[in-house]
Amino acid sequence: MRNALLLLSSLLLPGLAHAQAEALENPGTVSAVQERQYRMNHELTLGVGVLPADAFYKGVLGSVGYTYHFSDSFAWQVGRGSYSYNLKTSLREQLERDFDVAPTNAAFEEQVQWMVGSDLVWSPIYGKMAISNRSVVHFTGFLLGGATVMKLSRSDGFRPAVNLGVGVRVFTSRNVSFRLDVTNNTVFVGGTRLIQVPTFQLSTAFNFGATE
């Protein structure tokens, strides 16, 4: 009996010792979330964009805005303003030329001249990616929503709107980043009639007072 116990111990002890050593070397799976390398604080944006959707004109936008960032995830775009330089489409030119449609036709006059507004911004996504294993790009994805006042080209053309959109920001340094905003303003024209004004804007953002 004693010999049997000794034999069993000699077989089990090496295996137990090996298992303990592996447990010490690999105590378990550990996941770590890396801190953001770039943080925003006071943001000034200068951008250009387009109003692509209307069949009778296309707008070229020049924009400026200021955003205050409360944290990595939440910000308030305190103010934004855009001016639209509008160009006739070939469809409008054809209607005016071939069918004598007056340039003062109501369908032609609901053009955005400028807009101002304010939004709340939520940035739930932050990440980085390697490009050709030579450089690392840091980026964020965000959602925004707020209110807009638009000046349409008609004489009584001040109109309220609800603005919703998505965007992405790419950092180049602590102080400079580039952001792409894709938004849509639902404009209350009168009564129950609504028009949709989508925008695409690319902006350079200058960041002040943030840490890296």
ROVEX-798224 format. One line per field, with one value per residue (C-alpha): residue number from 0; residue in one letter; x, y, z. Coordinates in Angstrom, 3 decimals. Layout:
N
donu = c(NUM:...) .
kolti = c(A:...) .
x = c(X:...) .
y = c(Y:...) .
z = c(Z:...) .
//
This chain:
212
donu = c(0:1:2:3:4:5:6:7:8:9:10:11:12:13:14:15:16:17:18:19:20:21:22:23:24:25:26:27:28:29:30:31:32:33:34:35:36:37:38:39:40:41:42:43:44:45:46:47:48:49:50:51:52:53:54:55:56:57:58:59:60:61:62:63:64:65:66:67:68:69:70:71:72:73:74:75:76:77:78:79:80:81:82:83:84:85:86:87:88:89:90:91:92:93:94:95:96:97:98:99:100:101:102:103:104:105:106:107:108:109:110:111:112:113:114:115:116:117:118:119:120:121:122:123:124:125:126:127:128:129:130:131:132:133:134:135:136:137:138:139:140:141:142:143:144:145:146:147:148:149:150:151:152:153:154:155:156:157:158:159:160:161:162:163:164:165:166:167:168:169:170:171:172:173:174:175:176:177:178:179:180:181:182:183:184:185:186:187:188:189:190:191:192:193:194:195:196:197:198:199:200:201:202:203:204:205:206:207:208:209:210:211) .
kolti = c(M:R:N:A:L:L:L:L:S:S:L:L:L:P:G:L:A:H:A:Q:A:E:A:L:E:N:P:G:T:V:S:A:V:Q:E:R:Q:Y:R:M:N:H:E:L:T:L:G:V:G:V:L:P:A:D:A:F:Y:K:G:V:L:G:S:V:G:Y:T:Y:H:F:S:D:S:F:A:W:Q:V:G:R:G:S:Y:S:Y:N:L:K:T:S:L:R:E:Q:L:E:R:D:F:D:V:A:P:T:N:A:A:F:E:E:Q:V:Q:W:M:V:G:S:D:L:V:W:S:P:I:Y:G:K:M:A:I:S:N:R:S:V:V:H:F:T:G:F:L:L:G:G:A:T:V:M:K:L:S:R:S:D:G:F:R:P:A:V:N:L:G:V:G:V:R:V:F:T:S:R:N:V:S:F:R:L:D:V:T:N:N:T:V:F:V:G:G:T:R:L:I:Q:V:P:T:F:Q:L:S:T:A:F:N:F:G:A:T:E) .
x = c(0.000:2.797:4.583:1.405:1.019:4.619:4.175:0.969:2.625:5.576:3.178:0.922:3.345:5.191:1.898:0.638:3.872:3.688:0.075:0.972:3.853:1.553:-0.989:1.694:2.935:-0.591:-2.860:-5.739:-6.830:-6.396:-8.080:-6.880:-8.583:-6.043:-6.604:-7.384:-4.259:-6.058:-8.639:-10.741:-11.618:-12.329:-12.870:-13.037:-14.045:-13.718:-15.275:-16.706:-19.591:-22.440:-26.226:-26.705:-30.359:-32.468:-33.292:-33.184:-30.011:-26.866:-25.392:-21.694:-21.288:-18.782:-19.087:-17.707:-18.481:-17.450:-17.797:-17.120:-16.211:-17.379:-15.685:-14.337:-17.897:-20.107:-19.864:-22.017:-21.655:-22.548:-22.868:-22.476:-23.172:-23.137:-23.572:-24.660:-23.588:-26.251:-25.804:-28.587:-28.887:-29.260:-32.873:-33.762:-32.000:-33.929:-37.274:-36.546:-35.257:-37.575:-40.797:-40.681:-40.902:-40.392:-37.284:-39.626:-41.490:-42.090:-40.385:-37.180:-37.272:-37.061:-33.298:-31.151:-29.204:-27.710:-28.313:-27.322:-27.802:-26.620:-26.194:-25.380:-22.632:-22.091:-18.854:-19.147:-16.419:-12.686:-10.108:-6.852:-5.676:-2.333:-1.646:0.868:2.430:4.149:1.803:-1.124:-4.263:-6.539:-10.215:-13.600:-17.154:-19.976:-23.685:-25.211:-28.634:-29.949:-31.892:-31.360:-32.793:-32.617:-32.979:-34.667:-34.615:-38.309:-39.113:-40.736:-38.046:-36.876:-37.685:-36.949:-35.479:-34.402:-30.869:-29.634:-26.387:-23.328:-19.656:-16.091:-12.994:-9.383:-6.621:-3.352:-2.018:-3.156:-4.277:-5.532:-8.035:-10.304:-13.991:-16.617:-20.241:-23.212:-26.410:-30.022:-32.198:-35.931:-37.294:-40.790:-41.824:-45.416:-48.464:-47.659:-45.233:-41.631:-38.537:-35.326:-31.959:-29.059:-25.515:-22.020:-19.284:-15.532:-13.941:-10.574:-10.854:-8.488:-8.333:-7.340:-6.730:-6.685:-4.108:-2.458) .
y = c(0.000:2.346:1.575:2.302:5.726:6.616:5.608:7.653:10.723:10.477:10.508:13.360:15.846:16.796:17.475:19.652:21.613:22.212:23.428:25.810:27.224:27.839:29.537:31.880:32.704:33.134:34.326:34.852:36.901:40.622:43.244:46.827:49.863:52.423:56.056:58.484:60.100:63.261:65.235:68.193:71.337:74.562:73.799:76.315:74.908:76.375:74.336:73.999:71.857:71.300:71.245:68.450:67.480:70.180:69.559:73.254:74.459:73.226:75.142:75.609:76.216:78.178:77.464:78.467:77.040:76.846:73.734:73.311:69.774:68.838:65.430:62.872:61.823:64.909:68.361:71.363:72.928:76.321:78.041:77.287:79.373:78.650:80.782:79.120:80.276:78.778:77.589:76.803:73.230:72.294:71.280:74.781:76.367:74.095:74.948:78.657:78.449:75.916:76.276:79.961:79.137:82.430:82.762:83.964:80.656:79.570:76.219:78.071:80.509:78.086:78.192:78.252:81.496:81.026:79.116:79.319:76.738:74.842:71.115:68.573:66.135:62.577:60.774:57.114:55.797:56.363:54.247:54.081:52.263:51.570:52.700:50.476:49.691:53.078:55.487:55.376:57.460:58.320:58.991:59.459:58.885:61.082:61.812:65.261:66.809:70.314:73.247:75.503:78.766:79.080:82.079:81.009:83.173:84.008:87.298:85.545:82.891:82.629:79.049:76.765:73.319:70.218:69.087:65.477:64.004:61.814:62.533:61.368:63.197:62.354:63.760:65.013:66.544:67.779:71.096:70.195:67.639:67.202:66.361:65.258:66.061:64.541:66.157:66.695:69.652:69.079:72.543:73.660:75.727:76.454:74.608:70.909:71.147:70.097:70.163:68.225:69.967:67.483:68.835:67.417:69.430:68.974:71.147:71.910:71.982:73.945:72.716:75.001:74.185:70.386:67.863:65.052) .
z = c(0.000:0.913:-2.333:-4.298:-2.652:-3.403:-7.035:-7.379:-5.823:-8.178:-11.121:-9.938:-8.383:-11.603:-13.353:-10.480:-10.389:-14.156:-13.890:-11.061:-13.102:-16.080:-13.811:-12.492:-15.970:-17.428:-14.625:-17.052:-20.030:-19.392:-21.589:-21.538:-23.079:-24.180:-23.259:-26.062:-27.368:-28.504:-26.572:-27.633:-25.700:-27.606:-31.295:-34.141:-37.547:-41.024:-43.805:-47.271:-48.417:-50.828:-50.915:-53.469:-53.362:-55.037:-58.686:-59.638:-57.925:-56.170:-53.278:-52.497:-48.759:-46.749:-43.028:-39.642:-36.197:-32.561:-30.368:-26.651:-25.542:-22.044:-22.183:-24.634:-25.491:-25.234:-26.785:-27.616:-31.031:-29.635:-32.959:-36.651:-39.688:-43.424:-46.522:-49.767:-53.220:-55.463:-59.042:-61.507:-62.691:-66.347:-65.624:-64.468:-67.426:-69.799:-68.177:-68.411:-71.973:-73.609:-71.605:-70.599:-66.908:-65.059:-62.871:-60.103:-60.071:-56.453:-57.033:-57.979:-55.078:-52.167:-52.168:-49.058:-48.793:-45.348:-42.138:-38.473:-35.749:-32.707:-31.966:-29.286:-30.289:-29.005:-29.882:-28.828:-31.169:-30.884:-32.641:-34.511:-37.603:-39.194:-42.758:-44.587:-41.201:-41.376:-39.621:-37.205:-37.710:-34.781:-35.495:-33.846:-35.046:-33.801:-33.975:-33.754:-33.452:-32.992:-34.398:-37.403:-38.701:-42.491:-44.766:-47.975:-51.055:-50.820:-49.073:-46.109:-46.083:-42.443:-41.501:-38.509:-39.042:-37.137:-37.895:-37.561:-38.789:-38.466:-38.862:-38.567:-37.368:-38.266:-36.071:-37.506:-34.269:-30.882:-32.390:-35.871:-37.132:-40.135:-39.868:-42.356:-41.441:-43.273:-42.042:-42.992:-42.040:-42.003:-42.760:-41.754:-44.770:-43.843:-42.634:-42.749:-45.680:-45.104:-47.268:-46.734:-47.026:-46.808:-46.553:-46.948:-45.281:-44.900:-42.224:-40.726:-36.929:-34.722:-31.134:-28.247:-24.597:-24.892:-23.706:-25.636) .
//
